[in-house]
Amino acid sequence: MARRQGAGNNQIVIPQAAQGLEQLKYEVAKELGIDIPADGYYGFMATRDTGAIGGHMVRRLVQMAEQTLSQR
């Protein structure tokens, strides 16, 4: 049987970044007009919505990295 892929396998390399990523998630969701459940359970959210949040987070992180590199 194949091993399940997903958020449970992801590890944050820099633990201090966890709070910043969580904040970014909420900012992106707000910009997209998506409500994140207050209880933290995403089971009732559409996969399309959670994917959109994650995709936009990655885009934002890439933009931030590009800006940092261009300033050097």
C-alpha positions as CSV (number, residue, x, y, z in Angstrom):
1,M,0.0,0.0,0.0
2,A,1.3,3.5,-0.9
3,R,2.2,5.8,1.9
4,R,-0.2,8.7,2.4
5,Q,1.1,12.1,1.2
6,G,0.0,15.3,2.8
7,A,0.3,17.9,5.5
8,G,1.0,15.3,8.1
9,N,4.3,14.6,6.5
10,N,5.4,18.2,6.1
11,Q,8.0,19.5,8.5
12,I,8.9,23.2,9.1
13,V,12.6,23.5,8.8
14,I,12.7,26.7,11.0
15,P,10.2,26.3,13.8
16,Q,10.0,30.0,14.4
17,A,8.4,30.4,10.9
18,A,5.3,28.4,11.9
19,Q,3.5,31.5,13.3
20,G,4.4,33.6,10.2
21,L,3.1,30.8,7.9
22,E,-0.1,30.6,9.9
23,Q,-0.6,34.4,9.6
24,L,0.1,34.3,5.9
25,K,-2.5,31.5,5.5
26,Y,-5.2,33.7,7.1
27,E,-4.2,36.8,5.1
28,V,-4.4,34.8,1.8
29,A,-7.7,33.3,2.7
30,K,-9.1,36.7,3.6
31,E,-7.9,38.1,0.2
32,L,-9.6,35.2,-1.6
33,G,-12.8,35.6,0.4
34,I,-12.5,32.1,2.0
35,D,-13.4,31.6,5.6
36,I,-11.1,29.3,7.6
37,P,-12.9,27.3,10.3
38,A,-12.2,28.7,13.8
39,D,-11.9,25.2,15.2
40,G,-9.1,24.3,12.8
41,Y,-10.9,21.4,11.2
42,Y,-10.7,21.6,7.4
43,G,-12.8,18.5,6.7
44,F,-15.8,20.6,5.6
45,M,-13.8,22.9,3.3
46,A,-13.8,22.3,-0.4
47,T,-10.5,20.9,-1.7
48,R,-10.6,23.7,-4.3
49,D,-10.5,26.3,-1.5
50,T,-7.7,24.8,0.5
51,G,-5.7,24.3,-2.7
52,A,-6.2,27.9,-3.7
53,I,-5.0,29.1,-0.3
54,G,-1.9,26.9,-0.5
55,G,-1.2,27.9,-4.1
56,H,-1.4,31.6,-3.3
57,M,0.8,31.1,-0.3
58,V,3.5,29.5,-2.4
59,R,3.2,32.3,-5.0
60,R,3.6,34.9,-2.2
61,L,6.6,33.1,-0.7
62,V,8.3,32.9,-4.1
63,Q,7.7,36.6,-4.7
64,M,9.2,37.4,-1.3
65,A,12.3,35.2,-2.0
66,E,12.7,36.9,-5.4
67,Q,12.6,40.3,-3.9
68,T,15.1,39.3,-1.2
69,L,17.5,37.9,-3.8
70,S,17.1,41.0,-6.1
71,Q,18.1,43.3,-3.3
72,R,21.4,41.6,-2.8
